[in-house]
Amino acid sequence: MDVMFWVWLGIIVVTAILEFATMDTTSIWFTAGAFIPFILSAIGGISWIIQVVLFVALSCLFIVLLRPLAKKYLLKGLNHKTNAEAFIGRQYKLLTAYDGENLGSIKINGVVWSAVANEPLEKDTQVKVVKIDGNKLVVEKVEKEG
């Protein structure tokens, strides 16, 4: 076997492992780009320069044409929440009142967050986080049942 056979096999294995480790849909295109040069090196008689040019061209083509489609359709169901987005839907008690001019505040995991609402809220009011707007939590009053 030609030395390039082992080079392409190594590139395929390493980039495939990187892809499975990161799931970023980046290194898989190098895996695919190395597949044709791998086959050509196994057949023999093809210059290593042509193999490298083909690898670079195919990898670039796959990245430009297929990566956006893969990200759009294959990764669309994945949940990419930030840590702060985990607060949405949860209930907390206001540390300080919100009156429209002065921001309210909520302490979550030892961090004090600014809070805003569409109505004035008193200190110690039970609120639910409905969304995050920049560095402020948008909250609404939780109505007591019963």
C-alpha positions in Angstrom: 0.0 0.0 0.0 1.0 3.5 -0.8 2.0 5.9 2.1 -0.9 8.1 1.2 -3.4 5.3 1.8 -2.3 5.3 5.5 -2.4 9.2 5.5 -6.0 9.2 4.2 -7.0 6.4 6.5 -5.6 8.4 9.5 -7.4 11.6 8.4 -10.7 9.7 8.1 -10.3 8.1 11.6 -9.1 11.2 13.4 -11.7 13.6 11.9 -14.5 11.1 12.5 -13.5 10.8 16.1 -13.3 14.6 16.4 -16.8 14.9 15.0 -18.3 12.3 17.3 -16.5 14.1 20.3 -17.7 17.6 19.4 -20.9 17.0 17.3 -20.2 20.4 15.7 -20.7 19.3 12.0 -17.3 20.6 11.1 -14.8 17.8 11.0 -17.2 15.3 9.3 -16.7 17.2 6.0 -12.9 16.5 6.2 -13.8 12.9 6.8 -16.0 12.9 3.6 -13.3 14.9 1.7 -10.7 12.3 2.5 -12.8 9.4 1.4 -12.2 9.8 -2.4 -8.4 10.3 -2.1 -8.4 7.3 0.2 -10.0 5.1 -2.5 -7.7 6.6 -5.2 -4.6 5.9 -3.1 -5.8 2.3 -2.7 -6.1 1.9 -6.4 -2.7 3.5 -7.0 -1.2 5.4 -9.9 -2.7 8.8 -8.8 -0.2 11.5 -7.7 -0.3 12.5 -4.1 -0.5 16.2 -5.3 -3.8 15.4 -7.1 -5.0 13.6 -4.0 -4.3 16.5 -1.8 -5.9 19.0 -4.2 -9.0 16.8 -4.4 -9.1 16.5 -0.6 -9.0 20.3 -0.2 -11.5 20.9 -2.9 -14.0 18.3 -1.7 -13.7 19.3 1.9 -14.3 23.0 1.1 -17.2 22.1 -1.2 -18.8 19.9 1.5 -18.4 22.6 4.1 -19.8 25.4 1.9 -22.7 23.4 0.4 -23.7 20.7 2.9 -22.8 22.1 6.4 -25.6 24.7 6.4 -28.1 22.1 5.3 -26.9 19.7 8.0 -27.1 22.3 10.7 -30.6 23.4 9.6 -32.1 19.9 9.3 -30.1 17.6 11.4 -29.5 19.8 14.5 -32.9 21.7 14.5 -34.3 19.6 17.3 -31.4 20.1 19.7 -32.1 22.3 22.7 -29.4 25.0 22.9 -30.4 26.7 26.1 -28.0 28.8 28.1 -27.8 28.5 31.8 -29.9 31.6 32.4 -32.6 30.4 30.0 -33.2 27.6 32.5 -34.8 30.3 34.8 -37.7 30.8 32.4 -40.9 29.3 33.8 -39.6 29.1 37.4 -41.0 31.0 40.3 -39.0 33.3 42.7 -39.6 35.9 45.3 -38.7 39.5 44.6 -36.0 40.9 46.9 -36.9 44.5 46.1 -40.0 46.1 44.7 -40.5 47.0 41.0 -42.3 50.3 40.5 -41.7 51.0 36.8 -38.8 53.3 37.5 -36.7 51.3 39.9 -35.8 47.7 38.9 -36.9 44.9 41.1 -34.3 42.2 42.0 -34.3 38.4 42.4 -31.5 36.3 43.9 -30.9 33.0 42.0 -28.1 30.7 42.9 -26.3 33.5 44.8 -26.5 35.9 41.9 -28.8 39.0 42.1 -30.7 39.6 38.8 -32.6 42.8 37.9 -36.3 42.2 37.3 -38.9 44.1 35.3 -42.6 43.5 34.9 -45.6 45.0 33.1 -47.1 46.1 36.5 -45.7 47.4 39.8 -44.8 44.6 42.2 -44.1 44.7 45.9 -41.1 43.2 47.7 -41.6 39.5 48.5 -44.1 39.0 45.7 -44.0 35.6 44.2 -43.2 36.0 40.5 -42.5 33.7 37.5 -39.8 34.4 34.9 -41.3 34.7 31.5 -38.3 35.7 29.4 -34.8 37.2 29.6 -34.2 40.6 28.0 -30.5 41.4 28.0 -29.4 41.2 31.6 -32.9 41.6 33.1 -35.5 39.0 33.9 -39.0 39.8 32.7 -41.4 38.5 35.3 -45.1 38.3 36.0 -46.9 38.0 39.3 -48.0 34.5 40.3 -51.6 34.5 41.2 -52.4 32.4 44.3 -54.8 29.6 43.7 -57.8 29.1 45.9 
